[in-house]
């Protein structure tokens, strides 16, 4: 049994916590690339009507059937902590009439999502994602843009050990004939009752089965890419053409099946082999029928969800420093109450000037305060004592080499700025 901390509480199982700048740097880098492509921020609800996910994601998916955190609220309504972002974005677009204006509607979001998983490295019950959705235009150039935004985010972090796997899951013309052929193939397989029922509801779900004994039987299963309609094949060819123009490398993976039912045509996953079995760091695709399924216009959309947790793990696997180690640039050390009183105002002035600054609190002596300055990662310390106050000066100490410069108190902020920025 894991021992509890002194307070008697620990974080829930499978919930990671992040302290320091790395997580924020990964998330914000991914978001920044979406901003550069004109995606507007959308703040999604953390929970929604359970029926939204049952209808939008698909009742036969593992997400809906096994992994959702659903509960009755005090009014007896069934609500669910959001397991993914696309259904919520589409609901919001319909509800607020965003699809009645200029198309495509381009939105991005970030935050926690919730799935009742078996916790392991890279697979959490509270997972962090950055996502984008472009809704309202069925254009392969838009598919390529979405892929390029994700790729640019990974490259901006310095990642090199990932690959983009790409396929097409066909369109409304493709699917009926392929579905019938796949069901005929699955009827000949030795499947348990639950898997056979899944094959009856949505045979593509069986292709996503991870059990070795099932995967072995699926080795010769028919492939969607061999049954694409002329329109779906032309769409896919255009997507790959645009990716080549944009310099986004990809690998065709005709056996790819995503874990959500709404995907059509372009479907993709970003994979990093440095993460072991949880190798997917992001994925997504186009969804032609989702908006109509949720009560809106018959408009197509395309998007991705990138796992911030797994992307951070990928950065660590490649030994990348994604954020500066220092949390502040300047640390104030006041020796005595009068000195501290003065430094409170000076630190505030530095912060207003955009200089990350902190201060020794709690009446520490010089030795303890300087240890705190070192731990902060600051490049400089501002040391102020009673004698300095009387003389109207302050000591600017370089914490890298220990050198120290005396500066007139009124000029302290300007001196710090010059020292940091030249």
Beta strands, then each sheet from edge to edge (+ up, - down):
strand 1: 40-41
strand 2: 47-49
strand 3: 70-72
strand 4: 78-81
strand 5: 105-114
strand 6: 126-135
strand 7: 162-168
strand 8: 251-252
strand 9: 264-272
strand 10: 280-287
strand 11: 301-307
strand 12: 330-334
strand 13: 357-359
strand 14: 380-384
strand 15: 393-398
strand 16: 404-408
sheet 1: 1+ 5+ 6- 11+ 10- 9+ 7- 8-
sheet 2: 2+ 4- 3+
sheet 3: 13+ 12+ 14+ 15- 16+
end
